[in-house]
Amino acid sequence: MNLEKSIAAFNCAKKFMPGGVNSPVRSFSNVDCTPPFISHAKGSHIFDIDGNDYIDYVGSWGPMILGHAHEKVVDALKKAVERGTSYGAPTELETRLAELVQKIYPSMEVMRMVNSGTEATMSALRVARGFTGRDKIVKFIGCYHGHSDSLLVNAGSGAATFGEPSSPGVTKNIAQDTIALPYNDIAAVEKVFAECGEKIACVIVEPIAGNMGLVLPENNFLQNLREVTKKFGALLIFDEVMCGFRNNVQAEFKITPDLTCLGKIIGGGLPCACYGGKAEIMRNVSPDGKIYQAGTLSGNPLAMTAGIETLQILLDTPNFIENLNAKTSKLVEGLKNIFGAKVQVPQAGSMFSIFFTDKKVANYADAAAANQEHFKKWFVKMLECGIYLAPSQFETLFVSAAHTDADIEKTLDAAKIACKELL
Ligand SMILES: *Cc1c(COP(=O)(O)O)cnc(C)c1O
């Protein structure tokens, strides 16, 4: 694999940006290799400036559920761009997208469009605190909710301790209001609520966790979170920025969170996210209420257009999700056959990931115990074989509607080669 032009481009980019990138994991620093610089993408494939062609399982970290440059989305965007790129004034597009979102997520009675998942979760926390008049929040170790200060906290493992900042620049005062607990550990949640439940504004959770690799909720974890929060008058926030639209946990588990955060797919590849929930809570957001939140580019017409087209295709295509999930299962079963019991390949709909461990992964500590050296070698070998995976075992992989049976076969052939070298 020749990456000559990417290496030159990377060296140039490093002069201007930390790590040469605008989001850390893109630098490929934890797999010790140069990130291919991308020239274009189409369907399930992504192409770099050296002319390499990869089957893409990153999908821009989740949004590209239709595959890249879907004709209908591109056509709609071309028309939209001619009408102007931003007005900072209301459009009918915003209402149309909200209607589509509500069709899929009826719990979002009232919602607000924002520009990134970070903004959605940050704003949802403010609403939870403003509505309850309480300061503390509960999150789970290994769940990522964007990079706002309150959420960039991880108390470390084990017992219920008050948060330590996980980044310089997050103040102790902010961190001490964030309580970080192990995922899937309802006993730890109940203990914290017994101690200080009347001070807790909300519990925020990825109902399917995708930011420590893929970790599924177990033993009625989500149902139990709903019960505990209700009992203590705290809000339950589902951060479905990643798992949303691919998996409808609210319908599947029959749980109504107080607030939901969406992102990634909702913008069809353009910057867009959304938070919303019960009307009695959301009506407290400005200008209906006093909780302030705003955005110059929020509800941007191009982002709304890409989102509308994407969601409309999801809703209008018969068996869209079923077919996508079946294709993903084929890939996941294939990987399980190749690796056997030495590797875990969890799947949730069209999301999957790979842990090099023979133990089931239920939380961050389990994920961190997997063999990262094996992951690194696997990643590099797959890249050489033309398979573009996320460069960290703490990330999730995505299958799109554009992936073909031939793509899956080729991926499994590459996995066989990688497996032989590894294990
Ligand atoms: C990606 C992600 C975010 C942050 O979204 P950005 O658009 O990157 O700010 C928040 N929560 C979850 C669950 C995510 O996967």
The ligand as an SDF file (V2000), in Angstrom:
LIG
                    3D

 15 15  0  0  0  0  0  0  0  0999 V2000
  -20.2200   11.2480   18.7020 C   0  0  0  0  0  0  0  0  0  0  0  0
  -20.9330   11.2810   19.9780 C   0  0  0  0  0  0  0  0  0  0  0  0
  -21.1660   12.4830   20.6760 C   0  0  0  0  0  0  0  0  0  0  0  0
  -20.5470   13.7770   20.2520 C   0  0  0  0  0  0  0  0  0  0  0  0
  -20.9980   14.2000   19.0250 O   0  0  0  0  0  0  0  0  0  0  0  0
  -20.1160   15.2900   18.2030 P   0  0  0  0  0  0  0  0  0  0  0  0
  -20.9720   15.5850   17.0280 O   0  0  0  0  0  0  0  0  0  0  0  0
  -18.8290   14.5950   17.8800 O   0  0  0  0  0  0  0  0  0  0  0  0
  -19.9170   16.4420   19.0970 O   0  0  0  0  0  0  0  0  0  0  0  0
  -21.9540   12.4560   21.8030 C   0  0  0  0  0  0  0  0  0  0  0  0
  -22.4800   11.3080   22.2430 N   0  0  0  0  0  0  0  0  0  0  0  0
  -22.2740   10.1290   21.6230 C   0  0  0  0  0  0  0  0  0  0  0  0
  -22.9100    8.8880   22.1580 C   0  0  0  0  0  0  0  0  0  0  0  0
  -21.4740   10.0800   20.4880 C   0  0  0  0  0  0  0  0  0  0  0  0
  -21.2360    8.9060   19.8980 O   0  0  0  0  0  0  0  0  0  0  0  0
  1  2  1  0
  2  3  1  0
  2 14  2  0
  3  4  1  0
  3 10  2  0
  4  5  1  0
  5  6  1  0
  6  7  2  0
  6  8  1  0
  6  9  1  0
 10 11  1  0
 11 12  2  0
 12 13  1  0
 12 14  1  0
 14 15  1  0
M  END
$$$$
